[in-house]
């Protein structure tokens, strides 16, 4: 597959899955779940969906549990929302890169201004 087309498919899946998860996941139970990125195999048969969860540790655990349990349901809903020859098999991965970045920024702030923290 041409890289430009694969990029368009990734962005389409990211947008549609983000909207789907926003509608379907209970905010109180799972926190705010957002799609950071989607990696799609060249044959479009599989996709890894990187999600972040804004919430406490229990909400992150609940979100991971719900996403793993309901991956097929989300895949079916995605298949109805987008027109592709194959709807990719979804695998959700919790992405903590945003939290790590925030922690690095916090450490830099503490080093620059030791008395504030």
Secondary structure as GFF3:
##gff-version 3
##sequence-region A 1 117
A	DSSP	alpha_helix	3	24	.	.	.	ID=ss1
A	DSSP	alpha_helix	27	30	.	.	.	ID=ss2
A	DSSP	beta_strand	32	40	.	.	.	ID=ss3
A	DSSP	beta_strand	46	54	.	.	.	ID=ss4
A	DSSP	alpha_helix	57	69	.	.	.	ID=ss5
A	DSSP	alpha_helix	71	81	.	.	.	ID=ss6
A	DSSP	beta_strand	89	94	.	.	.	ID=ss7
A	DSSP	alpha_helix	97	112	.	.	.	ID=ss8
###
